[in-house]
Amino acid sequence: MNNVSKRRSGRINPVRYLILAAAAIMFVYGLKLILDTTIFLTGNDGADFQTVLVMGDDAPETSGQTFAEIYGPELAVNNSGELAFDVYVTRPGDSQVRDAAIYRKSGDAVTLVAKQRTQTPLGDPRILFDSFHDLGLNAKGDMSFGAILTGEGIRSRAEDGKPANHNALFVKSGESFLQIARAGEPVPGLEEGVLFRSFDNFIMNDKGNIVVIAFLYGPGVTTQNDMAIVTGTADGLSVLARTGSLAPGGGEGRFSRFFDLALNNNGMIAFTAGLVGVTPGAGLFTHAEDGTALVLKDGDEVPGLSDKTFFKAFGRAPNSGVKHRGLALNDKGDLLFVALLTGKASSFDNRTALFKMADGPVEIVAQAGKAFDPNIKSYFADFRSVMLDADGTPYFFSKLLGPDTTAFATGGIFWRPDLDMMPYLLAREQAYVTTGGTERRIYDIGSNFALSADKRLSFSARFYDQKGGVFTVPPQDETR
């Protein structure tokens, strides 16, 4: 009897078999829909995302060079739809050797702005461009960028009593280049002999105002006071803040390091900084016509989470090893920032979060370890580059973790027009897209995307076939 029962229990019921088969087919079909559906949202004009260029395309204004490494470039886009980007182009005769280059796209025209191994606008034919950083493009079409220089007489560090002179800041307006500052030049307003050593986070707004983090060199400069935030215009610069100086907010805290910068078109500046001399070791600050003010500091309680959860640090993703934008500021004065948390509601998996601060209190936009969609088991892992549009809508790049991550997406660019609703994915890894008539699957997306005030988005992506490209998404319709 027991043997018969065992044999009968091992048989497959035909009805059950049909149900299981149907379920399997539905699962595969549903999974295919997820993988085959491109989640680049359409814009107000009904247009889908647009291909700007793909790896292997001819590089304009070169002698037979082609676009090579495109994934992860710096990008800038303005309200007119003009796009600036830095890429690598192959050298003729050797596809493994590449030159850094900056290009600009206006309408259908793609033009070369500057390229490695070419003469700089400094007037000395011996000085050449070597690489580029901090690319910007404002509403007037003026471009800003930093450049590392090479050639005869160029020093990357002080040698024989002569200062480093390898880093320079440029603005290109029309066909004219203007040098804003250069390593080895005096720092306006500081002691005689204090010079610029190098630059980071160079930003220019629509009115031509600039702000940059400068590293210093010279008499009296130590590791405690060798950084400064410098602001001004092409007509003149001044030091806004320097490490070693007292930070606003009361107490004896002094700036120890500067991290992120943001600048809006009203001249307002936001920055994150490390502090020494006080128990709180970090702060978020703003500067306007009435001076510099402390907004938040390490040790302040985090709203929206359980009691005894506190801010620990602000700005760039901690220990990312990559330069990311952890701070954004729009013309209304809204702030968007990444913060590291500590305390009761914070663990290793969810200690990083993204916050928005407008007229009211600080609001949480997203937190690591939290699912962005309750129907998909994928969780935010971190927040790299963050941006705000003119209305205060947050955009951000995040990698994803969780059981559904491989099937759905491993990361992407998110858009959250309503904090009471889940974020939208504007561009996701693992999606299928068509470029040049060829369907390709996105392997990963560059975290350094660009956003204009009127919501024009640009980003780079790399495909499974090792090709890469730069794409744009038209302004989003927030009523969807």
C-alpha positions as CSV (number, residue, x, y, z in Angstrom):
1,M,0.0,0.0,0.0
2,N,2.7,2.4,0.9
3,N,4.6,1.7,-2.3
4,V,1.5,2.3,-4.4
5,S,0.9,5.6,-2.6
6,K,4.4,6.6,-3.2
7,R,4.2,5.8,-6.9
8,R,0.9,7.7,-7.3
9,S,2.2,10.7,-5.4
10,G,5.1,10.9,-7.9
11,R,2.8,11.3,-10.9
12,I,2.2,14.7,-12.5
13,N,-1.4,15.8,-12.7
14,P,-2.1,17.0,-16.3
15,V,-4.1,20.0,-15.1
16,R,-1.3,21.0,-12.7
17,Y,1.2,20.6,-15.6
18,L,-0.8,22.9,-17.8
19,I,-1.0,25.5,-15.0
20,L,2.7,25.3,-14.3
21,A,3.5,25.6,-18.0
22,A,1.2,28.6,-18.4
23,A,2.8,30.2,-15.4
24,A,6.3,29.6,-16.8
25,I,5.3,31.1,-20.2
26,M,3.8,34.2,-18.5
27,F,6.9,34.6,-16.3
28,V,9.2,34.4,-19.3
29,Y,7.0,36.8,-21.4
30,G,6.8,39.2,-18.5
31,L,10.5,39.1,-17.9
32,K,11.0,39.8,-21.6
33,L,8.7,42.8,-21.4
34,I,10.8,44.1,-18.5
35,L,14.1,43.6,-20.3
36,D,12.9,44.8,-23.7
37,T,11.0,47.9,-22.5
38,T,13.1,51.1,-22.7
39,I,12.4,53.3,-19.7
40,F,13.8,56.5,-21.2
41,L,10.7,58.6,-20.8
42,T,9.3,60.6,-23.7
43,G,9.4,64.3,-23.5
44,N,6.7,67.0,-23.8
45,D,7.0,67.0,-27.6
46,G,6.5,63.2,-27.8
47,A,10.1,62.5,-28.8
48,D,12.0,59.6,-27.3
49,F,15.6,59.8,-26.2
50,Q,18.0,61.0,-28.9
51,T,21.4,59.6,-29.9
52,V,24.1,62.3,-30.0
53,L,27.1,60.1,-31.0
54,V,28.3,56.5,-30.7
55,M,31.8,55.1,-30.2
56,G,33.4,54.6,-33.6
57,D,31.8,57.7,-35.2
58,D,34.1,60.1,-37.0
59,A,35.5,62.8,-34.8
60,P,34.9,66.2,-36.5
61,E,37.8,68.5,-37.2
62,T,40.4,65.8,-36.8
63,S,42.6,63.9,-39.3
64,G,40.9,60.6,-39.5
65,Q,40.3,60.2,-35.7
66,T,37.2,58.5,-34.3
67,F,35.3,58.8,-31.0
68,A,36.8,56.1,-28.7
69,E,36.1,56.0,-25.0
70,I,32.8,57.8,-24.5
71,Y,31.5,56.2,-21.3
72,G,31.6,58.4,-18.3
73,P,32.6,61.8,-19.8
74,E,31.8,65.2,-18.2
75,L,28.7,66.7,-19.8
76,A,27.0,70.0,-19.8
77,V,23.7,71.1,-21.4
78,N,21.9,74.4,-21.6
79,N,18.3,75.5,-22.1
80,S,18.9,75.9,-25.9
81,G,19.7,72.3,-26.2
82,E,23.4,72.9,-26.8
83,L,25.6,70.1,-25.4
84,A,29.3,70.1,-24.4
85,F,31.2,66.9,-23.6
86,D,34.7,65.6,-23.2
87,V,35.7,62.4,-24.8
88,Y,38.7,60.4,-26.1
89,V,39.5,60.1,-29.8
90,T,41.7,57.6,-31.4
91,R,45.1,58.6,-32.8
92,P,45.6,57.8,-36.5
93,G,47.3,54.5,-37.0
94,D,47.0,53.4,-33.4
95,S,43.5,52.8,-32.0
96,Q,44.9,52.0,-28.6
97,V,46.4,55.5,-28.1
98,R,43.8,58.2,-27.4
99,D,43.7,61.9,-27.1
100,A,41.4,63.8,-24.7
101,A,39.1,66.3,-26.5
102,I,36.2,68.7,-25.8
103,Y,33.3,68.9,-28.3
104,R,30.3,71.1,-28.5
105,K,27.0,70.2,-30.2
106,S,24.7,73.0,-31.4
107,G,21.8,71.9,-33.6
108,D,23.2,69.2,-35.9
109,A,26.7,70.6,-35.8
110,V,29.4,69.0,-33.6
111,T,32.5,71.1,-33.4
112,L,35.9,70.6,-31.7
113,V,36.7,73.1,-28.9
114,A,40.1,71.8,-27.6
115,K,42.2,68.6,-27.9
116,Q,45.1,67.0,-26.3
117,R,48.5,67.8,-27.9
118,T,47.2,70.9,-29.5
119,Q,48.3,74.5,-28.8
120,T,46.5,76.4,-26.0
121,P,45.3,80.0,-26.3
122,L,48.0,81.2,-24.0
123,G,50.1,82.4,-27.0
124,D,53.1,80.2,-26.4
125,P,53.3,77.5,-29.1
126,R,55.3,75.3,-26.7
127,I,52.4,74.9,-24.3
128,L,49.9,72.2,-25.2
129,F,46.6,70.9,-23.7
130,D,47.1,67.5,-22.0
131,S,43.7,66.8,-20.3
132,F,40.5,68.6,-19.2
133,H,38.2,68.8,-16.2
134,D,35.1,70.6,-14.9
135,L,33.3,71.3,-18.1
136,G,30.5,73.8,-18.1
137,L,28.1,75.5,-20.6
138,N,25.9,78.4,-19.7
139,A,22.7,79.8,-21.3
140,K,24.6,82.3,-23.4
141,G,26.6,79.4,-24.9
142,D,29.8,80.3,-23.1
143,M,31.9,77.3,-22.2
144,S,34.1,76.9,-19.1
145,F,36.7,74.2,-18.4
146,G,39.8,73.5,-16.5
147,A,42.9,72.1,-18.4
148,I,46.1,70.3,-17.4
149,L,48.9,71.7,-19.6
150,T,52.1,70.1,-20.9
151,G,55.1,71.2,-22.8
152,E,58.4,73.1,-22.4
153,G,58.5,75.0,-19.1
154,I,55.4,73.4,-17.6
155,R,55.8,72.0,-14.1
156,S,53.2,69.8,-12.3
157,R,54.9,70.6,-9.0
158,A,57.3,73.1,-7.6
159,E,60.8,72.6,-8.9
160,D,64.0,74.5,-8.1
161,G,62.1,77.2,-6.3
162,K,59.6,77.6,-9.2
163,P,55.9,76.9,-8.6
164,A,53.7,74.5,-10.4
165,N,52.1,76.1,-13.5
166,H,50.3,73.1,-15.1
167,N,46.7,73.9,-14.4
168,A,44.6,76.7,-15.9
169,L,40.9,77.7,-16.1
170,F,39.4,78.9,-19.4
171,V,36.2,80.4,-20.7
172,K,35.4,80.2,-24.4
173,S,32.9,82.9,-25.6
174,G,32.2,82.7,-29.3
175,E,35.6,82.2,-30.9
176,S,37.6,83.8,-28.1
177,F,39.3,82.0,-25.2
178,L,39.9,83.8,-21.9
179,Q,42.2,82.6,-19.2
180,I,40.5,83.1,-15.8
181,A,43.3,81.8,-13.5
182,R,46.4,79.6,-13.7
183,A,48.6,77.7,-11.3
184,G,51.7,79.8,-10.4
185,E,49.8,83.1,-10.4
186,P,49.2,85.2,-7.2
187,V,46.0,84.6,-5.3
188,P,44.1,87.9,-5.1
189,G,43.7,89.3,-1.6
190,L,46.1,86.9,0.1
191,E,49.6,87.4,1.4
192,E,52.4,88.3,-1.0
193,G,53.9,85.1,-2.6
194,V,50.8,82.9,-2.0
195,L,50.1,81.3,-5.4
196,F,47.5,79.1,-7.0
197,R,48.7,75.4,-7.1
198,S,45.8,73.7,-8.8
199,F,42.0,73.9,-9.2
200,D,38.9,71.7,-8.6
201,N,35.1,72.2,-9.1
202,F,35.2,75.1,-11.5
203,I,31.7,76.4,-12.1
204,M,30.3,79.3,-14.2
205,N,26.7,80.5,-14.2
206,D,24.6,82.2,-16.9
207,K,25.8,85.7,-15.9
208,G,29.5,84.8,-16.1
209,N,30.0,84.5,-12.3
210,I,32.5,81.8,-11.3
211,V,33.4,79.8,-8.3
212,V,36.2,77.3,-7.9
213,I,38.1,75.4,-5.2
214,A,41.8,76.4,-5.3
215,F,44.8,74.7,-3.8
216,L,47.5,77.1,-2.6
217,Y,51.3,77.2,-2.5
218,G,53.7,79.7,-1.0
219,P,55.1,81.2,2.2
220,G,53.0,80.4,5.3
221,V,50.9,77.8,3.4
222,T,50.5,74.5,5.3
223,T,48.2,71.5,5.1
224,Q,45.9,73.4,7.5
225,N,45.3,76.4,5.2
226,D,46.1,75.3,1.7
227,M,42.6,75.3,0.2
228,A,40.3,78.2,-0.7
229,I,37.0,78.9,-2.3
230,V,37.6,81.6,-4.9
231,T,34.8,83.5,-6.6
232,G,34.3,86.4,-9.0
233,T,34.2,87.1,-12.7
234,A,36.6,87.2,-15.6
235,D,37.4,90.8,-14.5
236,G,38.6,89.8,-11.0
237,L,38.6,87.1,-8.3
238,S,38.5,87.1,-4.5
239,V,38.7,84.5,-1.7
240,L,35.4,83.6,-0.2
241,A,36.7,81.1,2.4
242,R,39.9,79.4,3.3
243,T,40.8,76.4,5.3
244,G,42.1,77.3,8.7
245,S,39.7,80.3,9.0
246,L,36.7,80.4,11.4
247,A,33.5,78.9,10.0
248,P,30.2,80.7,10.5
249,G,27.7,79.3,13.0
250,G,29.4,80.2,16.2
251,G,31.9,78.3,18.2
252,E,35.6,77.6,17.4
253,G,35.1,75.5,14.4
254,R,37.5,76.1,11.5
255,F,37.3,75.0,7.9
256,S,39.6,71.9,7.3
257,R,38.6,70.9,3.8
258,F,36.2,71.9,1.0
259,F,34.3,69.2,-1.0
260,D,31.3,70.1,-3.1
261,L,30.4,73.5,-4.7
262,A,27.2,74.8,-6.3
263,L,26.4,78.2,-7.8
264,N,23.0,79.5,-9.1
265,N,22.3,82.4,-11.5
266,N,21.6,84.8,-8.6
267,G,25.1,84.5,-7.4
268,M,24.2,82.3,-4.4
269,I,26.9,79.7,-3.5
270,A,26.5,76.5,-1.6
271,F,29.4,74.3,-0.4
272,T,30.2,71.4,1.9
273,A,33.2,71.5,4.2
274,G,35.0,69.6,6.9
275,L,35.5,71.3,10.3
276,V,38.1,71.0,13.0
277,G,38.2,72.4,16.5
278,V,34.7,71.3,17.3
279,T,33.0,68.0,18.0
280,P,30.8,68.3,14.8
281,G,33.2,67.6,11.9
282,A,31.3,68.7,8.8
283,G,28.9,71.3,7.6
284,L,26.7,72.5,4.7
285,F,27.0,76.3,4.0
286,T,25.5,78.9,1.7
287,H,26.8,82.3,0.7
288,A,24.7,85.2,-0.6
289,E,24.9,89.0,-0.4
290,D,24.3,89.0,3.3
291,G,27.3,86.7,4.0
292,T,28.1,83.1,4.6
293,A,25.7,81.0,6.8
294,L,25.7,77.5,8.3
295,V,22.7,75.5,7.1
296,L,23.3,72.1,8.7
297,K,26.1,70.6,10.7
298,D,27.3,67.1,11.7
299,G,25.3,66.1,14.8
300,D,22.0,67.7,13.7
301,E,19.1,65.4,13.9
302,V,17.7,64.0,10.7
303,P,14.0,64.8,10.1
304,G,11.8,62.1,8.7
305,L,13.6,59.2,10.3
306,S,13.4,57.6,13.7
307,D,14.7,59.5,16.8
308,K,18.4,59.6,17.4
309,T,19.5,59.5,13.8
310,F,22.0,62.3,12.9
311,F,23.9,63.9,10.0
312,K,27.5,62.9,9.9
313,A,28.9,64.3,6.7
314,F,27.6,66.1,3.6
315,G,28.4,66.0,-0.1
316,R,30.1,63.5,-2.3
317,A,29.4,59.8,-1.9
318,P,31.7,58.7,0.9
319,N,34.7,56.5,-0.2
320,S,33.4,56.4,-3.7
321,G,36.9,56.9,-5.2
322,V,35.3,58.9,-8.0
323,K,34.5,62.6,-8.4
324,H,30.7,63.0,-8.1
325,R,28.4,65.9,-7.5
326,G,26.9,65.5,-4.1
327,L,25.3,69.0,-4.0
328,A,22.9,71.0,-6.2
329,L,21.4,74.5,-6.0
330,N,18.8,76.1,-8.3
331,D,17.8,79.7,-8.8
332,K,15.1,79.6,-6.2
333,G,17.7,78.6,-3.6
334,D,16.5,75.0,-3.2
335,L,19.2,72.7,-2.1
336,L,19.7,69.0,-2.9
337,F,22.5,67.1,-1.1
338,V,23.9,63.7,-0.2
339,A,24.5,63.1,3.5
340,L,26.1,60.3,5.5
341,L,24.0,59.3,8.5
342,T,24.7,57.8,11.9
343,G,22.6,56.7,14.8
344,K,19.5,54.6,15.5
345,A,18.0,54.4,12.0
346,S,21.4,54.1,10.3
347,S,23.4,51.0,9.4
348,F,26.0,50.2,6.9
349,D,23.4,49.4,4.2
350,N,21.3,52.6,4.7
351,R,23.7,55.2,6.1
352,T,23.7,57.3,2.9
353,A,20.6,59.4,1.9
354,L,19.6,62.2,-0.4
355,F,17.8,65.3,1.0
356,K,16.1,68.3,-0.4
357,M,15.8,71.7,1.4
358,A,13.5,74.4,0.0
359,D,11.5,77.0,1.9
360,G,10.4,74.5,4.6
361,P,12.2,71.8,6.6
362,V,14.7,69.3,5.2
363,E,12.9,66.4,3.3
364,I,14.3,63.0,2.5
365,V,14.2,62.2,-1.2
366,A,15.7,58.7,-1.1
367,Q,17.7,56.5,1.2
368,A,20.2,53.7,0.5
369,G,18.7,50.3,1.4
370,K,15.2,51.4,0.5
371,A,13.2,50.1,-2.6
372,F,12.4,52.7,-5.2
373,D,9.4,50.7,-6.3
374,P,7.4,48.5,-3.9
375,N,6.7,46.0,-6.7
376,I,10.4,45.5,-7.6
377,K,12.9,44.2,-5.1
378,S,15.7,46.6,-6.1
379,Y,17.2,48.9,-3.5
380,F,19.2,52.1,-3.7
381,A,22.8,51.4,-3.1
382,D,24.2,55.0,-3.2
383,F,23.7,58.4,-4.6
384,R,26.4,59.8,-6.9
385,S,25.6,62.8,-9.1
386,V,22.6,64.9,-8.1
387,M,20.9,67.8,-9.9
388,L,17.9,70.1,-9.4
389,D,15.8,71.7,-12.2
390,A,14.3,75.2,-12.0
391,D,11.2,73.9,-10.3
392,G,13.1,72.1,-7.6
393,T,12.6,68.6,-8.9
394,P,15.4,66.2,-7.9
395,Y,17.4,64.1,-10.4
396,F,20.0,61.6,-9.2
397,F,22.1,58.6,-10.3
398,S,22.0,55.5,-8.1
399,K,23.3,52.0,-8.4
400,L,20.8,49.3,-7.3
401,L,21.0,46.1,-5.2
402,G,18.6,43.3,-4.5
403,P,17.0,40.1,-5.9
404,D,15.5,41.8,-9.0
405,T,18.5,44.0,-9.8
406,T,20.1,41.8,-12.5
407,A,16.8,41.2,-14.3
408,F,15.5,44.8,-14.2
409,A,18.3,47.3,-13.8
410,T,21.7,47.6,-12.0
411,G,21.5,51.3,-11.9
412,G,20.1,54.4,-13.6
413,I,19.2,58.1,-13.5
414,F,16.1,58.8,-11.4
415,W,13.6,61.7,-11.5
416,R,11.3,62.4,-8.6
417,P,8.8,65.3,-9.4
418,D,6.6,64.4,-6.4
419,L,8.1,63.3,-3.1
420,D,4.8,61.7,-2.2
421,M,5.2,59.3,-5.2
422,M,7.9,56.8,-6.1
423,P,10.8,58.0,-8.4
424,Y,10.7,57.5,-12.2
425,L,13.6,55.9,-14.0
426,L,14.6,58.1,-16.8
427,A,17.5,55.9,-18.0
428,R,18.3,52.5,-16.8
429,E,21.0,49.9,-17.2
430,Q,19.9,46.6,-18.8
431,A,17.5,48.4,-21.1
432,Y,17.5,47.8,-24.9
433,V,17.9,50.9,-27.1
434,T,18.3,51.4,-30.8
435,T,21.4,53.4,-32.0
436,G,22.2,53.7,-35.7
437,G,19.6,51.1,-36.6
438,T,21.2,48.5,-34.2
439,E,19.5,47.3,-31.1
440,R,21.9,47.3,-28.1
441,R,21.5,46.5,-24.5
442,I,22.9,49.0,-22.0
443,Y,25.6,47.6,-19.7
444,D,26.1,50.7,-17.6
445,I,25.3,54.4,-17.5
446,G,27.8,57.1,-16.7
447,S,26.9,58.7,-13.4
448,N,28.1,62.2,-14.5
449,F,24.9,63.2,-16.3
450,A,24.0,66.8,-17.2
451,L,20.7,68.7,-16.7
452,S,19.6,72.1,-17.9
453,A,17.3,74.4,-15.9
454,D,14.4,73.5,-18.2
455,K,14.9,69.7,-17.6
456,R,17.0,68.7,-20.7
457,L,18.9,65.6,-19.7
458,S,22.1,64.3,-21.2
459,F,24.1,61.1,-20.2
460,S,26.5,58.6,-21.5
461,A,26.1,54.8,-21.7
462,R,28.1,51.7,-22.5
463,F,26.6,48.7,-24.2
464,Y,27.3,44.9,-23.9
465,D,29.0,45.0,-27.3
466,Q,31.6,47.4,-25.8
467,K,30.3,50.3,-27.8
468,G,29.4,53.5,-26.0
469,G,27.4,56.7,-26.7
470,V,26.1,60.0,-25.5
471,F,22.3,60.6,-25.4
472,T,19.8,63.3,-24.6
473,V,16.3,63.1,-23.2
474,P,13.9,66.1,-23.9
475,P,12.2,67.9,-21.0
476,Q,10.0,65.7,-18.9
477,D,6.2,66.1,-18.5
478,E,5.6,66.1,-14.8
479,T,1.9,65.3,-15.2
480,R,2.6,61.8,-16.3
